[in-house]
Amino acid sequence: MKLKVGIALSGGGARGIAHIGVLAALGKYGIHPEVVSGTSMGAIVGVLYAAGYQPTEILNIVKERKVHKIISWGLPSSGLLDLDKVEELLREHIPVDDFSSLKRTFHCAVTNLNSGQIELVSCGKLIDFVLASASIPIVFEPRIIDGQTYVDGGLLNNLPVEPLVDETDLIIGVHVNHNEAMKEVAGMKTIAERCFRLAIGRNVVDKFDLCDFVIDPPKVRQFNTFDFARADEIYQIGFDETENRILEFFDQLDLEEVMAEKKRRQLPK
């Protein structure tokens, strides 16, 4: 019996490049998730993967286009940065702006500031929602879509596993905001980032219980949100963490238990 695998990719800025390494390592061992769910940088990596790009191609897109340089610095009315050039990158690599054009099912998590609710979008116009999912509050301008104001999905749901519960047999969760204790927290930038990471980290804990396998590489914590210039290092951490634990993953593939757990998750609460 072939299991339908789903993967949820968290936000994390440049740390999200580790997702690419995770996907590459899984692919090396014949694991190719058919359903992808993502938020923020996880949404950007996830949509490119869902569009059919191989992990090495996604890494090359990040490196060749120098994502750390294409983010436009300015002073828009509602944020310190804008994502216009990231939008150009996405439109170049995903020419049909619709979820239905993707080769894999893709769910994008966004926070609706008007309703105060998380939305998991999987149909209709695509690119605006991916950009909204990556719009870290204050740092990036929010996206206005159909009269509603949207920002980073990680604000309310930084590991959007919910769509995978009913659609897949096996769920892999990849979290790149490892929040262990820090010896020193100094400087406004470090303090602000630490506060945001701790806040969004609280909405992830319960999501781990919905996953069959969680990849949460502790080494990514040494990188900050805008360390895109260190893409190779971050990619390798994701790859190595996954490869080091791949036997553990296969050991968990008790088909009867996986299907029993799937049924338990779907029972009404």
PyRosetta script that sets phi, psi and omega in degrees:
from pyrosetta import init, pose_from_sequence

init()
pose = pose_from_sequence("MKLKVGIALSGGGARGIAHIGVLAALGKYGIHPEVVSGTSMGAIVGVLYAAGYQPTEILNIVKERKVHKIISWGLPSSGLLDLDKVEELLREHIPVDDFSSLKRTFHCAVTNLNSGQIELVSCGKLIDFVLASASIPIVFEPRIIDGQTYVDGGLLNNLPVEPLVDETDLIIGVHVNHNEAMKEVAGMKTIAERCFRLAIGRNVVDKFDLCDFVIDPPKVRQFNTFDFARADEIYQIGFDETENRILEFFDQLDLEEVMAEKKRRQLPK")
pose.set_psi(1, 127.6)
pose.set_omega(1, 178.2)
pose.set_phi(2, -88.6)
pose.set_psi(2, 126.3)
pose.set_omega(2, 179.0)
pose.set_phi(3, -84.5)
pose.set_psi(3, 139.3)
pose.set_omega(3, 174.7)
pose.set_phi(4, -87.6)
pose.set_psi(4, 116.3)
pose.set_omega(4, -173.9)
pose.set_phi(5, -99.1)
pose.set_psi(5, 136.0)
pose.set_omega(5, 173.6)
pose.set_phi(6, -118.7)
pose.set_psi(6, 152.7)
pose.set_omega(6, 179.5)
pose.set_phi(7, -135.8)
pose.set_psi(7, 134.2)
pose.set_omega(7, 177.4)
pose.set_phi(8, -110.5)
pose.set_psi(8, 128.4)
pose.set_omega(8, -175.9)
pose.set_phi(9, -114.9)
pose.set_psi(9, 123.0)
pose.set_omega(9, -177.4)
pose.set_phi(10, -77.3)
pose.set_psi(10, 170.6)
pose.set_omega(10, 169.9)
pose.set_phi(11, -80.4)
pose.set_psi(11, 177.4)
pose.set_omega(11, 179.1)
pose.set_phi(12, 155.5)
pose.set_psi(12, 12.3)
pose.set_omega(12, -179.3)
pose.set_phi(13, 61.1)
pose.set_psi(13, -137.3)
pose.set_omega(13, -178.2)
pose.set_phi(14, -59.2)
pose.set_psi(14, -27.3)
pose.set_omega(14, 177.8)
pose.set_phi(15, -60.7)
pose.set_psi(15, -21.8)
pose.set_omega(15, 178.8)
pose.set_phi(16, -66.9)
pose.set_psi(16, -12.4)
pose.set_omega(16, 174.6)
pose.set_phi(17, -62.7)
pose.set_psi(17, -24.1)
pose.set_omega(17, 176.1)
pose.set_phi(18, -59.5)
pose.set_psi(18, -28.4)
pose.set_omega(18, 177.0)
pose.set_phi(19, -58.0)
pose.set_psi(19, -37.0)
pose.set_omega(19, -178.7)
pose.set_phi(20, -64.3)
pose.set_psi(20, -42.7)
pose.set_omega(20, 177.7)
pose.set_phi(21, -63.6)
pose.set_psi(21, -38.5)
pose.set_omega(21, 177.6)
pose.set_phi(22, -61.6)
pose.set_psi(22, -47.8)
pose.set_omega(22, -179.7)
pose.set_phi(23, -62.5)
pose.set_psi(23, -37.9)
pose.set_omega(23, 179.2)
pose.set_phi(24, -65.5)
pose.set_psi(24, -43.7)
pose.set_omega(24, -179.5)
pose.set_phi(25, -66.9)
pose.set_psi(25, -41.5)
pose.set_omega(25, 177.2)
pose.set_phi(26, -60.3)
pose.set_psi(26, -44.6)
pose.set_omega(26, -179.9)
pose.set_phi(27, -62.3)
pose.set_psi(27, -35.5)
pose.set_omega(27, 178.5)
pose.set_phi(28, -57.9)
pose.set_psi(28, -31.7)
pose.set_omega(28, -178.3)
pose.set_phi(29, -103.7)
pose.set_psi(29, 19.2)
pose.set_omega(29, 173.0)
pose.set_phi(30, 80.9)
pose.set_psi(30, 17.1)
pose.set_omega(30, 179.8)
pose.set_phi(31, -105.0)
pose.set_psi(31, 112.4)
pose.set_omega(31, -176.8)
pose.set_phi(32, -125.9)
pose.set_psi(32, 94.2)
pose.set_omega(32, -177.9)
pose.set_phi(33, -53.8)
pose.set_psi(33, 135.6)
pose.set_omega(33, -178.6)
pose.set_phi(34, -94.5)
pose.set_psi(34, -21.4)
pose.set_omega(34, 179.2)
pose.set_phi(35, -125.5)
pose.set_psi(35, 130.0)
pose.set_omega(35, -175.5)
pose.set_phi(36, -123.0)
pose.set_psi(36, 135.2)
pose.set_omega(36, 175.5)
pose.set_phi(37, -129.3)
pose.set_psi(37, 136.5)
pose.set_omega(37, -176.7)
pose.set_phi(38, -153.4)
pose.set_psi(38, 160.8)
pose.set_omega(38, 174.8)
pose.set_phi(39, -137.1)
pose.set_psi(39, 146.0)
pose.set_omega(39, 177.4)
pose.set_phi(40, 55.8)
pose.set_psi(40, -127.1)
pose.set_omega(40, 179.6)
pose.set_phi(41, -62.5)
pose.set_psi(41, -29.7)
pose.set_omega(41, 175.1)
pose.set_phi(42, -63.4)
pose.set_psi(42, -30.2)
pose.set_omega(42, 177.0)
pose.set_phi(43, -73.2)
pose.set_psi(43, -38.3)
pose.set_omega(43, 179.8)
pose.set_phi(44, -66.8)
pose.set_psi(44, -48.2)
pose.set_omega(44, 177.2)
pose.set_phi(45, -63.7)
pose.set_psi(45, -43.2)
pose.set_omega(45, -176.5)
pose.set_phi(46, -63.1)
pose.set_psi(46, -40.1)
pose.set_omega(46, -177.4)
pose.set_phi(47, -71.7)
pose.set_psi(47, -34.8)
pose.set_omega(47, 177.0)
pose.set_phi(48, -67.5)
pose.set_psi(48, -39.5)
pose.set_omega(48, 176.7)
pose.set_phi(49, -65.3)
pose.set_psi(49, -43.5)
pose.set_omega(49, 179.0)
pose.set_phi(50, -65.2)
pose.set_psi(50, -26.4)
pose.set_omega(50, 178.6)
pose.set_phi(51, -77.4)
pose.set_psi(51, -7.7)
pose.set_omega(51, 175.4)
pose.set_phi(52, 108.3)
pose.set_psi(52, 1.1)
pose.set_omega(52, 178.7)
pose.set_phi(53, -75.7)
pose.set_psi(53, 140.1)
pose.set_omega(53, 175.6)
pose.set_phi(54, -75.4)
pose.set_psi(54, 153.7)
pose.set_omega(54, -179.2)
pose.set_phi(55, -52.7)
pose.set_psi(55, -41.7)
pose.set_omega(55, 179.6)
pose.set_phi(56, -64.4)
pose.set_psi(56, -32.9)
pose.set_omega(56, 177.2)
pose.set_phi(57, -68.4)
pose.set_psi(57, -39.5)
pose.set_omega(57, 178.8)
pose.set_phi(58, -64.3)
pose.set_psi(58, -42.8)
pose.set_omega(58, 178.3)
pose.set_phi(59, -60.9)
pose.set_psi(59, -42.0)
pose.set_omega(59, 179.5)
pose.set_phi(60, -65.0)
pose.set_psi(60, -36.1)
pose.set_omega(60, 176.7)
pose.set_phi(61, -60.9)
pose.set_psi(61, -45.8)
pose.set_omega(61, -179.9)
pose.set_phi(62, -63.0)
pose.set_psi(62, -42.8)
pose.set_omega(62, -176.0)
pose.set_phi(63, -76.9)
pose.set_psi(63, -46.5)
pose.set_omega(63, -175.3)
pose.set_phi(64, -68.5)
pose.set_psi(64, -34.8)
pose.set_omega(64, 179.6)
pose.set_phi(65, -86.6)
pose.set_psi(65, -0.9)
pose.set_omega(65, 177.2)
pose.set_phi(66, 47.9)
pose.set_psi(66, 67.9)
pose.set_omega(66, -177.3)
pose.set_phi(67, -54.6)
pose.set_psi(67, -32.4)
pose.set_omega(67, -179.4)
pose.set_phi(68, -67.2)
pose.set_psi(68, -14.4)
pose.set_omega(68, 178.8)
pose.set_phi(69, -107.5)
pose.set_psi(69, -20.8)
pose.set_omega(69, -175.0)
pose.set_phi(70, -84.2)
pose.set_psi(70, -13.0)
pose.set_omega(70, 174.1)
pose.set_phi(71, -68.7)
pose.set_psi(71, 121.4)
pose.set_omega(71, -173.0)
pose.set_phi(72, -81.4)
pose.set_psi(72, 122.5)
pose.set_omega(72, 175.5)
pose.set_phi(73, -85.4)
pose.set_psi(73, 132.3)
pose.set_omega(73, -179.8)
pose.set_phi(74, -168.6)
pose.set_psi(74, -161.6)
pose.set_omega(74, 179.0)
pose.set_phi(75, -138.3)
pose.set_psi(75, 67.7)
pose.set_omega(75, 175.7)
pose.set_phi(76, -65.7)
pose.set_psi(76, 167.8)
pose.set_omega(76, -171.5)
pose.set_phi(77, -64.7)
pose.set_psi(77, -29.0)
pose.set_omega(77, -173.7)
pose.set_phi(78, -119.2)
pose.set_psi(78, 8.3)
pose.set_omega(78, -179.2)
pose.set_phi(79, -166.7)
pose.set_psi(79, 166.3)
pose.set_omega(79, -176.9)
pose.set_phi(80, -86.2)
pose.set_psi(80, -20.6)
pose.set_omega(80, -178.0)
pose.set_phi(81, -132.5)
pose.set_psi(81, 166.5)
pose.set_omega(81, 170.4)
pose.set_phi(82, -134.7)
pose.set_psi(82, 164.5)
pose.set_omega(82, -172.3)
pose.set_phi(83, -112.8)
pose.set_psi(83, 27.0)
pose.set_omega(83, -176.2)
pose.set_phi(84, -58.1)
pose.set_psi(84, -42.5)
pose.set_omega(84, -176.3)
pose.set_phi(85, -76.5)
pose.set_psi(85, -26.9)
pose.set_omega(85, 172.3)
pose.set_phi(86, -66.7)
pose.set_psi(86, -37.4)
pose.set_omega(86, 176.1)
pose.set_phi(87, -61.7)
pose.set_psi(87, -41.7)
pose.set_omega(87, 177.5)
pose.set_phi(88, -59.9)
pose.set_psi(88, -42.7)
pose.set_omega(88, 179.7)
pose.set_phi(89, -60.6)
pose.set_psi(89, -46.4)
pose.set_omega(89, -178.5)
pose.set_phi(90, -65.5)
pose.set_psi(90, -42.1)
pose.set_omega(90, -179.0)
pose.set_phi(91, -67.6)
pose.set_psi(91, -30.3)
pose.set_omega(91, 177.8)
pose.set_phi(92, -68.3)
pose.set_psi(92, -39.0)
pose.set_omega(92, -174.3)
pose.set_phi(93, -95.4)
pose.set_psi(93, -14.9)
pose.set_omega(93, 176.0)
pose.set_phi(94, -129.1)
pose.set_psi(94, 81.9)
pose.set_omega(94, -171.1)
pose.set_phi(95, -66.8)
pose.set_psi(95, -26.0)
pose.set_omega(95, 178.6)
pose.set_phi(96, -100.5)
pose.set_psi(96, 112.6)
pose.set_omega(96, -172.6)
pose.set_phi(97, -83.4)
pose.set_psi(97, 69.2)
pose.set_omega(97, 179.6)
pose.set_phi(98, -157.9)
pose.set_psi(98, 139.7)
pose.set_omega(98, 179.0)
pose.set_phi(99, -56.0)
pose.set_psi(99, -33.5)
pose.set_omega(99, -176.3)
pose.set_phi(100, -67.5)
pose.set_psi(100, -15.4)
pose.set_omega(100, -179.4)
pose.set_phi(101, -80.2)
pose.set_psi(101, -11.6)
pose.set_omega(101, -175.5)
pose.set_phi(102, -76.8)
pose.set_psi(102, 154.7)
pose.set_omega(102, -178.5)
pose.set_phi(103, -86.6)
pose.set_psi(103, -19.2)
pose.set_omega(103, 175.6)
pose.set_phi(104, -124.6)
pose.set_psi(104, 153.0)
pose.set_omega(104, 175.6)
pose.set_phi(105, -65.9)
pose.set_psi(105, 133.7)
pose.set_omega(105, -176.4)
pose.set_phi(106, -133.3)
pose.set_psi(106, 132.8)
pose.set_omega(106, 176.2)
pose.set_phi(107, -117.9)
pose.set_psi(107, 130.0)
pose.set_omega(107, -176.6)
pose.set_phi(108, -115.0)
pose.set_psi(108, 124.0)
pose.set_omega(108, -179.2)
pose.set_phi(109, -91.1)
pose.set_psi(109, 127.5)
pose.set_omega(109, 177.2)
pose.set_phi(110, -135.3)
pose.set_psi(110, 151.2)
pose.set_omega(110, 176.5)
pose.set_phi(111, -100.5)
pose.set_psi(111, 122.7)
pose.set_omega(111, 177.3)
pose.set_phi(112, -90.0)
pose.set_psi(112, 109.7)
pose.set_omega(112, -177.2)
pose.set_phi(113, -70.2)
pose.set_psi(113, -26.3)
pose.set_omega(113, 179.1)
pose.set_phi(114, -68.3)
pose.set_psi(114, -47.5)
pose.set_omega(114, -178.0)
pose.set_phi(115, -87.6)
pose.set_psi(115, -19.7)
pose.set_omega(115, -176.2)
pose.set_phi(116, 73.8)
pose.set_psi(116, 21.3)
pose.set_omega(116, -175.7)
pose.set_phi(117, -121.0)
pose.set_psi(117, 155.3)
pose.set_omega(117, 171.9)
pose.set_phi(118, -81.0)
pose.set_psi(118, 143.1)
pose.set_omega(118, 174.9)
pose.set_phi(119, -125.8)
pose.set_psi(119, 136.8)
pose.set_omega(119, 177.5)
pose.set_phi(120, -112.4)
pose.set_psi(120, 102.9)
pose.set_omega(120, -170.3)
pose.set_phi(121, -98.6)
pose.set_psi(121, 135.9)
pose.set_omega(121, -178.9)
pose.set_phi(122, -142.7)
pose.set_psi(122, 13.3)
pose.set_omega(122, 178.1)
pose.set_phi(123, -149.5)
pose.set_psi(123, 160.7)
pose.set_omega(123, 178.9)
pose.set_phi(124, 86.7)
pose.set_psi(124, -155.9)
pose.set_omega(124, -179.7)
pose.set_phi(125, -59.6)
pose.set_psi(125, 139.7)
pose.set_omega(125, -168.8)
pose.set_phi(126, -104.8)
pose.set_psi(126, -55.3)
pose.set_omega(126, -164.8)
pose.set_phi(127, -65.5)
pose.set_psi(127, -39.7)
pose.set_omega(127, 178.5)
pose.set_phi(128, -58.5)
pose.set_psi(128, -38.9)
pose.set_omega(128, -179.3)
pose.set_phi(129, -71.9)
pose.set_psi(129, -35.3)
pose.set_omega(129, 176.2)
pose.set_phi(130, -64.2)
pose.set_psi(130, -43.1)
pose.set_omega(130, 178.3)
pose.set_phi(131, -65.8)
pose.set_psi(131, -39.0)
pose.set_omega(131, 176.7)
pose.set_phi(132, -61.5)
pose.set_psi(132, -41.2)
pose.set_omega(132, -178.7)
pose.set_phi(133, -62.4)
pose.set_psi(133, -27.8)
pose.set_omega(133, -178.6)
pose.set_phi(134, -94.9)
pose.set_psi(134, 3.4)
pose.set_omega(134, -175.5)
pose.set_phi(135, -86.5)
pose.set_psi(135, 85.5)
pose.set_omega(135, 179.1)
pose.set_phi(136, -59.2)
pose.set_psi(136, 128.1)
pose.set_omega(136, -177.8)
pose.set_phi(137, -53.6)
pose.set_psi(137, 140.8)
pose.set_omega(137, 180.0)
pose.set_phi(138, 74.9)
pose.set_psi(138, -46.0)
pose.set_omega(138, -177.6)
pose.set_phi(139, -69.2)
pose.set_psi(139, -46.3)
pose.set_omega(139, -179.3)
pose.set_phi(140, -114.9)
pose.set_psi(140, 151.4)
pose.set_omega(140, 174.3)
pose.set_phi(141, -63.1)
pose.set_psi(141, 139.0)
pose.set_omega(141, 173.8)
pose.set_phi(142, -68.7)
pose.set_psi(142, 165.0)
pose.set_omega(142, 177.7)
pose.set_phi(143, -106.4)
pose.set_psi(143, 133.1)
pose.set_omega(143, 176.4)
pose.set_phi(144, -98.5)
pose.set_psi(144, 117.3)
pose.set_omega(144, -178.5)
pose.set_phi(145, -128.2)
pose.set_psi(145, 119.5)
pose.set_omega(145, -179.2)
pose.set_phi(146, 51.8)
pose.set_psi(146, 41.1)
pose.set_omega(146, 176.2)
pose.set_phi(147, 79.2)
pose.set_psi(147, 1.8)
pose.set_omega(147, 179.3)
pose.set_phi(148, -109.4)
pose.set_psi(148, 147.5)
pose.set_omega(148, -177.8)
pose.set_phi(149, -100.6)
pose.set_psi(149, 122.3)
pose.set_omega(149, -174.9)
pose.set_phi(150, -119.4)
pose.set_psi(150, 144.7)
pose.set_omega(150, 174.3)
pose.set_phi(151, -136.5)
pose.set_psi(151, -173.8)
pose.set_omega(151, -177.9)
pose.set_phi(152, -43.4)
pose.set_psi(152, 123.2)
pose.set_omega(152, 178.5)
pose.set_phi(153, -64.9)
pose.set_psi(153, -24.6)
pose.set_omega(153, -179.3)
pose.set_phi(154, -64.4)
pose.set_psi(154, -18.2)
pose.set_omega(154, 178.9)
pose.set_phi(155, -57.3)
pose.set_psi(155, -38.3)
pose.set_omega(155, -179.1)
pose.set_phi(156, -115.1)
pose.set_psi(156, -19.7)
pose.set_omega(156, -178.2)
pose.set_phi(157, -154.2)
pose.set_psi(157, 94.0)
pose.set_omega(157, -175.2)
pose.set_phi(158, -92.1)
pose.set_psi(158, 7.0)
pose.set_omega(158, 171.4)
pose.set_phi(159, -148.8)
pose.set_psi(159, 81.2)
pose.set_omega(159, -171.3)
pose.set_phi(160, -75.7)
pose.set_psi(160, 77.5)
pose.set_omega(160, -177.4)
pose.set_phi(161, -86.8)
pose.set_psi(161, -15.9)
pose.set_omega(161, -171.5)
pose.set_phi(162, -52.8)
pose.set_psi(162, -43.8)
pose.set_omega(162, -179.0)
pose.set_phi(163, -64.9)
pose.set_psi(163, -21.0)
pose.set_omega(163, -176.0)
pose.set_phi(164, -80.2)
pose.set_psi(164, -20.9)
pose.set_omega(164, -174.0)
pose.set_phi(165, -60.3)
pose.set_psi(165, -46.4)
pose.set_omega(165, -178.3)
pose.set_phi(166, -87.2)
pose.set_psi(166, -20.5)
pose.set_omega(166, -172.1)
pose.set_phi(167, -96.1)
pose.set_psi(167, -15.1)
pose.set_omega(167, -173.5)
pose.set_phi(168, -132.2)
pose.set_psi(168, 165.2)
pose.set_omega(168, 177.8)
pose.set_phi(169, -95.0)
pose.set_psi(169, -27.2)
pose.set_omega(169, -175.5)
pose.set_phi(170, -138.6)
pose.set_psi(170, 130.5)
pose.set_omega(170, -175.8)
pose.set_phi(171, -115.3)
pose.set_psi(171, 125.6)
pose.set_omega(171, 173.3)
pose.set_phi(172, -106.6)
pose.set_psi(172, 126.7)
pose.set_omega(172, 176.1)
pose.set_phi(173, -108.4)
pose.set_psi(173, 130.2)
pose.set_omega(173, 178.7)
pose.set_phi(174, -118.8)
pose.set_psi(174, 116.0)
pose.set_omega(174, -175.6)
pose.set_phi(175, -117.9)
pose.set_psi(175, 125.6)
pose.set_omega(175, -175.0)
pose.set_phi(176, -118.0)
pose.set_psi(176, 22.3)
pose.set_omega(176, 177.7)
pose.set_phi(177, -116.3)
pose.set_psi(177, 56.5)
pose.set_omega(177, -176.3)
pose.set_phi(178, -60.9)
pose.set_psi(178, 122.7)
pose.set_omega(178, -171.2)
pose.set_phi(179, -116.5)
pose.set_psi(179, 59.6)
pose.set_omega(179, 173.9)
pose.set_phi(180, -77.8)
pose.set_psi(180, 172.0)
pose.set_omega(180, -179.4)
pose.set_phi(181, -61.2)
pose.set_psi(181, 144.8)
pose.set_omega(181, 175.5)
pose.set_phi(182, -113.0)
pose.set_psi(182, 136.3)
pose.set_omega(182, -179.8)
pose.set_phi(183, -69.2)
pose.set_psi(183, -36.3)
pose.set_omega(183, -176.9)
pose.set_phi(184, -138.5)
pose.set_psi(184, 132.1)
pose.set_omega(184, 175.7)
pose.set_phi(185, -126.4)
pose.set_psi(185, 102.1)
pose.set_omega(185, -175.0)
pose.set_phi(186, -137.8)
pose.set_psi(186, 148.4)
pose.set_omega(186, 179.6)
pose.set_phi(187, 92.2)
pose.set_psi(187, 141.7)
pose.set_omega(187, -175.2)
pose.set_phi(188, -61.6)
pose.set_psi(188, -40.4)
pose.set_omega(188, -178.8)
pose.set_phi(189, -63.0)
pose.set_psi(189, -46.0)
pose.set_omega(189, -180.0)
pose.set_phi(190, -64.5)
pose.set_psi(190, -43.0)
pose.set_omega(190, -179.0)
pose.set_phi(191, -64.1)
pose.set_psi(191, -45.0)
pose.set_omega(191, -179.4)
pose.set_phi(192, -62.7)
pose.set_psi(192, -44.7)
pose.set_omega(192, -179.2)
pose.set_phi(193, -66.0)
pose.set_psi(193, -41.0)
pose.set_omega(193, 179.4)
pose.set_phi(194, -62.1)
pose.set_psi(194, -42.4)
pose.set_omega(194, 179.1)
pose.set_phi(195, -61.4)
pose.set_psi(195, -45.9)
pose.set_omega(195, -178.9)
pose.set_phi(196, -64.2)
pose.set_psi(196, -42.9)
pose.set_omega(196, -178.4)
pose.set_phi(197, -65.7)
pose.set_psi(197, -39.7)
pose.set_omega(197, 178.8)
pose.set_phi(198, -66.8)
pose.set_psi(198, -39.4)
pose.set_omega(198, -179.1)
pose.set_phi(199, -64.6)
pose.set_psi(199, -48.2)
pose.set_omega(199, -178.1)
pose.set_phi(200, -73.7)
pose.set_psi(200, -22.7)
pose.set_omega(200, 178.8)
pose.set_phi(201, -62.9)
pose.set_psi(201, -26.6)
pose.set_omega(201, -178.5)
pose.set_phi(202, -68.4)
pose.set_psi(202, -25.1)
pose.set_omega(202, -178.5)
pose.set_phi(203, -90.2)
pose.set_psi(203, 6.3)
pose.set_omega(203, -178.4)
pose.set_phi(204, -101.0)
pose.set_psi(204, -31.5)
pose.set_omega(204, -171.5)
pose.set_phi(205, -50.5)
pose.set_psi(205, -49.9)
pose.set_omega(205, -177.6)
pose.set_phi(206, -68.4)
pose.set_psi(206, -23.1)
pose.set_omega(206, -178.2)
pose.set_phi(207, -71.1)
pose.set_psi(207, -27.2)
pose.set_omega(207, 178.8)
pose.set_phi(208, -59.4)
pose.set_psi(208, -33.0)
pose.set_omega(208, -178.4)
pose.set_phi(209, -67.3)
pose.set_psi(209, -21.3)
pose.set_omega(209, 179.3)
pose.set_phi(210, -86.7)
pose.set_psi(210, -6.9)
pose.set_omega(210, -178.1)
pose.set_phi(211, -96.2)
pose.set_psi(211, 146.0)
pose.set_omega(211, 173.4)
pose.set_phi(212, -83.7)
pose.set_psi(212, -25.8)
pose.set_omega(212, -177.1)
pose.set_phi(213, -150.2)
pose.set_psi(213, 127.6)
pose.set_omega(213, -177.9)
pose.set_phi(214, -117.5)
pose.set_psi(214, 129.9)
pose.set_omega(214, 174.4)
pose.set_phi(215, -111.9)
pose.set_psi(215, 117.8)
pose.set_omega(215, -173.5)
pose.set_phi(216, -138.8)
pose.set_psi(216, 69.7)
pose.set_omega(216, -171.1)
pose.set_phi(217, -63.7)
pose.set_psi(217, 117.3)
pose.set_omega(217, -177.1)
pose.set_phi(218, -65.5)
pose.set_psi(218, -25.5)
pose.set_omega(218, -176.2)
pose.set_phi(219, -68.3)
pose.set_psi(219, -17.7)
pose.set_omega(219, -178.7)
pose.set_phi(220, -70.5)
pose.set_psi(220, -15.3)
pose.set_omega(220, -177.4)
pose.set_phi(221, -66.1)
pose.set_psi(221, -15.0)
pose.set_omega(221, 179.5)
pose.set_phi(222, -77.1)
pose.set_psi(222, -7.7)
pose.set_omega(222, -178.5)
pose.set_phi(223, -105.9)
pose.set_psi(223, 149.4)
pose.set_omega(223, 177.7)
pose.set_phi(224, -101.7)
pose.set_psi(224, 177.4)
pose.set_omega(224, -173.3)
pose.set_phi(225, -57.2)
pose.set_psi(225, -31.9)
pose.set_omega(225, -173.4)
pose.set_phi(226, -110.8)
pose.set_psi(226, 24.2)
pose.set_omega(226, 179.4)
pose.set_phi(227, -82.0)
pose.set_psi(227, 42.6)
pose.set_omega(227, -177.7)
pose.set_phi(228, -64.7)
pose.set_psi(228, -25.2)
pose.set_omega(228, 179.6)
pose.set_phi(229, -66.7)
pose.set_psi(229, -14.4)
pose.set_omega(229, -179.4)
pose.set_phi(230, -105.0)
pose.set_psi(230, 35.4)
pose.set_omega(230, -173.9)
pose.set_phi(231, -57.0)
pose.set_psi(231, -42.6)
pose.set_omega(231, -177.1)
pose.set_phi(232, -61.9)
pose.set_psi(232, -42.3)
pose.set_omega(232, -179.8)
pose.set_phi(233, -63.7)
pose.set_psi(233, -44.3)
pose.set_omega(233, -177.1)
pose.set_phi(234, -68.1)
pose.set_psi(234, -42.1)
pose.set_omega(234, 176.5)
pose.set_phi(235, -56.4)
pose.set_psi(235, -46.6)
pose.set_omega(235, -175.9)
pose.set_phi(236, -64.2)
pose.set_psi(236, -35.5)
pose.set_omega(236, 177.4)
pose.set_phi(237, -61.7)
pose.set_psi(237, -45.2)
pose.set_omega(237, 178.3)
pose.set_phi(238, -63.2)
pose.set_psi(238, -41.9)
pose.set_omega(238, -179.6)
pose.set_phi(239, -64.6)
pose.set_psi(239, -50.0)
pose.set_omega(239, -176.5)
pose.set_phi(240, -64.1)
pose.set_psi(240, -42.2)
pose.set_omega(240, -179.9)
pose.set_phi(241, -60.4)
pose.set_psi(241, -42.0)
pose.set_omega(241, -179.9)
pose.set_phi(242, -68.7)
pose.set_psi(242, -46.5)
pose.set_omega(242, -178.6)
pose.set_phi(243, -64.2)
pose.set_psi(243, -37.9)
pose.set_omega(243, 179.5)
pose.set_phi(244, -65.0)
pose.set_psi(244, -23.7)
pose.set_omega(244, -176.6)
pose.set_phi(245, -110.7)
pose.set_psi(245, 9.9)
pose.set_omega(245, -173.2)
pose.set_phi(246, -66.4)
pose.set_psi(246, -34.5)
pose.set_omega(246, 177.7)
pose.set_phi(247, -65.9)
pose.set_psi(247, -36.2)
pose.set_omega(247, 176.0)
pose.set_phi(248, -61.5)
pose.set_psi(248, -39.1)
pose.set_omega(248, 178.5)
pose.set_phi(249, -61.8)
pose.set_psi(249, -50.4)
pose.set_omega(249, -178.4)
pose.set_phi(250, -65.4)
pose.set_psi(250, -31.7)
pose.set_omega(250, 177.5)
pose.set_phi(251, -63.3)
pose.set_psi(251, -25.1)
pose.set_omega(251, -178.9)
pose.set_phi(252, -84.2)
pose.set_psi(252, -4.2)
pose.set_omega(252, -175.6)
pose.set_phi(253, -83.1)
pose.set_psi(253, 60.8)
pose.set_omega(253, 170.4)
pose.set_phi(254, -85.2)
pose.set_psi(254, 103.7)
pose.set_omega(254, -171.1)
pose.set_phi(255, -57.4)
pose.set_psi(255, -42.6)
pose.set_omega(255, -178.6)
pose.set_phi(256, -64.4)
pose.set_psi(256, -41.7)
pose.set_omega(256, -179.6)
pose.set_phi(257, -69.2)
pose.set_psi(257, -39.1)
pose.set_omega(257, 178.3)
pose.set_phi(258, -59.1)
pose.set_psi(258, -45.8)
pose.set_omega(258, -178.7)
pose.set_phi(259, -69.1)
pose.set_psi(259, -36.2)
pose.set_omega(259, 177.5)
pose.set_phi(260, -64.8)
pose.set_psi(260, -41.1)
pose.set_omega(260, 178.5)
pose.set_phi(261, -65.9)
pose.set_psi(261, -37.8)
pose.set_omega(261, 177.1)
pose.set_phi(262, -59.2)
pose.set_psi(262, -43.4)
pose.set_omega(262, 179.4)
pose.set_phi(263, -65.1)
pose.set_psi(263, -40.2)
pose.set_omega(263, 179.8)
pose.set_phi(264, -62.2)
pose.set_psi(264, -40.7)
pose.set_omega(264, -179.1)
pose.set_phi(265, -64.0)
pose.set_psi(265, -32.2)
pose.set_omega(265, -175.3)
pose.set_phi(266, -86.6)
pose.set_psi(266, -5.8)
pose.set_omega(266, 178.0)
pose.set_phi(267, -68.1)
pose.set_psi(267, 139.0)
pose.set_omega(267, 178.2)
pose.set_phi(268, -62.8)
pose.set_psi(268, 143.0)
pose.set_omega(268, -179.4)
pose.set_phi(269, -101.6)
pose.dump_pdb("model.pdb")
